[in-house]
Amino acid sequence: MGSMNTWRTFEHCLDYFRYFAPSSGGPIGDGVYMADIVRSSGHSASDFFIYSASGTDDFAYSGFKNGVMAMGETDVFTFADSEQEGKLSFREREGYAHDGNAANEYMDNALRFFWNRDAE
């Protein structure tokens, strides 16, 4: 449920948040829909960064990965290894499932990524 809340926060609260770290669930709609959220909000790609992650054994992995990859095919979301290079990152962990161990690692890596502290 946390990932879907993150996507909904992205959808409705770009005025209040800059960094987003969904893992496993979503995104909402397709890549074009996600890009339209940014366009219609009055914000640009320079106003946010999304660090997404999932494990290959997570029950939601394929849908999550396909959705994030579709976002990367739009002109709004550029895959990158830093905020300066783009606006979207996708990380996957071999064998990780939908559990607390995975969630803790993803969040730790996301926070390090956002603040450039030896991520991953």
C-alpha positions in Angstrom: 0.0 0.0 0.0 2.9 2.4 0.5 3.9 2.5 -3.1 0.4 3.3 -4.3 0.3 6.1 -1.7 3.6 7.4 -3.1 2.2 7.4 -6.6 -1.0 9.2 -5.5 1.1 11.7 -3.6 3.1 12.3 -6.8 -0.2 12.7 -8.7 -1.8 15.2 -6.3 1.0 16.8 -4.3 3.9 17.9 -6.5 3.6 21.3 -4.8 4.7 19.8 -1.5 7.2 17.0 -2.3 10.3 16.7 -4.5 11.5 13.2 -3.9 9.5 10.0 -4.3 10.6 6.4 -3.6 7.9 3.9 -4.7 8.7 0.2 -4.6 6.6 -2.6 -5.9 3.1 -1.2 -6.6 2.0 1.0 -9.5 2.6 3.4 -11.2 -0.8 4.8 -11.9 -2.0 4.4 -15.5 0.7 4.4 -18.2 3.8 6.4 -18.9 1.8 9.1 -20.8 -0.6 9.5 -18.0 2.2 9.9 -15.5 3.9 12.5 -17.8 0.6 14.4 -18.1 0.4 14.6 -14.3 3.6 16.7 -14.4 2.5 18.8 -17.4 -0.9 19.6 -16.0 0.5 20.4 -12.5 2.5 23.4 -13.8 5.7 21.7 -12.7 8.6 20.5 -14.9 10.9 17.6 -14.7 13.3 19.7 -12.7 10.9 19.8 -9.8 11.1 16.2 -8.7 13.1 12.9 -8.7 11.7 9.4 -8.5 13.8 6.5 -7.2 11.9 3.3 -7.8 12.9 -0.2 -6.8 11.5 -3.8 -6.8 12.7 -7.3 -6.3 12.6 -10.0 -9.0 10.6 -12.3 -6.7 8.0 -9.7 -5.8 4.5 -10.6 -6.9 4.1 -7.1 -8.4 7.5 -6.9 -10.0 6.6 -7.3 -13.7 3.7 -4.8 -13.6 5.8 -2.3 -11.6 8.8 -2.6 -13.9 6.7 -2.3 -17.0 5.0 0.8 -15.7 8.2 2.5 -14.7 9.9 1.6 -18.1 6.8 3.1 -19.9 7.4 6.3 -17.9 11.0 6.4 -19.2 9.7 6.4 -22.8 8.1 9.8 -22.3 9.8 13.2 -22.7 9.2 14.0 -19.0 11.0 11.1 -17.3 14.6 10.4 -18.2 16.4 7.5 -16.6 19.5 8.5 -14.7 21.9 7.6 -12.0 21.8 11.1 -10.4 19.3 13.9 -10.2 21.5 16.0 -12.3 21.3 13.5 -15.2 17.6 12.9 -15.2 14.4 12.4 -13.2 13.8 8.7 -12.8 15.8 5.7 -11.5 14.8 2.1 -11.4 16.7 -0.5 -9.3 15.9 -4.2 -9.1 17.3 -6.8 -6.7 17.6 -10.4 -7.8 15.6 -12.7 -5.5 14.0 -9.9 -3.4 10.4 -10.3 -2.5 7.5 -8.2 -1.2 8.7 -7.9 2.4 10.2 -5.7 5.1 13.8 -6.7 4.3 13.4 -5.5 0.7 11.5 -2.3 1.7 14.2 -1.3 4.3 17.0 -1.7 1.8 15.1 0.2 -1.0 14.3 3.1 1.4 17.9 3.2 2.8 19.3 3.3 -0.8 16.7 5.9 -1.9 17.5 8.3 0.9 21.3 7.9 0.2 20.6 8.4 -3.5 18.6 11.6 -2.8 21.3 13.1 -0.7 24.3 11.6 -2.6 25.6 9.5 0.3 27.4 6.4 -1.3 24.2 4.9 -2.6 24.0 1.2 -3.1 
